[in-house]
Amino acid sequence: LFKMNELGYITDSEYQDALNQEIIIKIGKKKQQGISTYFMDKLKQDVVNSFMQKGYTEDEATDILYNGGLRIYSTLNTNIQRILEKEFEDKNNFPGSYTDENDIIQPQGAMVIMDQYTGAVNGLVGGRGIGGNRIYNRALNPRQPGSSIKPLAVYLPALSKGVTAGDVYDDSPREDGKGGYWPKNVGSYKGPITVRELIERSSNVGAVKVGETLSSTPEQSINTMIGFLQKMGFTTIVTRDQNTRINDENLSLTLGGMTKGLTPLEITSAYTAIA
């Protein structure tokens, strides 16, 4: 206004009238759904990535996200998300909680709720007891999957090759070829039992024995397992082509001992394939 008056575009009285005019800015109301930023952070990153795949730079994609007038429809179920967050905030669900040297509450956790028919992520929590922005989302970062990998890496490929839940394998100590025995069961050994029982008992020996007989050689069996995991969408598997020294092309894979591990989001997605 000052410059317009100085250059003669408006008179002194018009200048004064404009200064005295009340400024009314209509800002849209923000709806608070009472949920954390874990799901929203993931959603926003997906939107940015989708624009980058179309050829935009990250800065351009971010600008479109915040200033492009987008309408974004997500798979979030706010009721499910609220339940998840309520349970993660309940200390009674995490007995023995304490704060570690980094001022982070322990034990930590993550959870993903997915519609097994559509693959829609209905709820996602990446940690507990963290204020402010959720910088580290455990639902999206790999951890050692342990026995949760057995149905995916071992028994699903076995079923696809004609093994049935009633087939019998010997749940007895397995020689490791070096004068010892590997792996060890957590608990007892049951001798000849069905695949169904091996899964129920989460037998370590059973998982290795079934896994190494998926093909004609242990090496080919490992390739079969890795191939199945890759088809199910796992992106954190390390192959020998990627790292000749440290990789997941070994029988430890059957027990969830991996180089990087798997993410809760991808594990959940893989289990929907079984459903």
Secondary structure, 3 states (H helix, E strand, C coil): CHHHHHCCCCCHHHHHHHHHCCCCCCCCCCCCCCCCCHHHHHHHHHHHHHHHHCCCCHHHHHHHHHHCCCCCCCCCCHHHHHHHHHHHHCHHHCCCCEECCCCCEECCCCEEEECCCCCCEEEEECCCCCCCCCCCCHHHCCECCHHHHHHHHHHHHHHHCCCCCCCEEEECCCECCCCCECCCCCCCCCEEEEHHHHHHHCCHHHHHHHHHCCCCCHHHHHHHHHHHHHHCCCCCCCCCCCCCCCCCCCHHHHHCCCCCCECHHHHHHHHHHHC
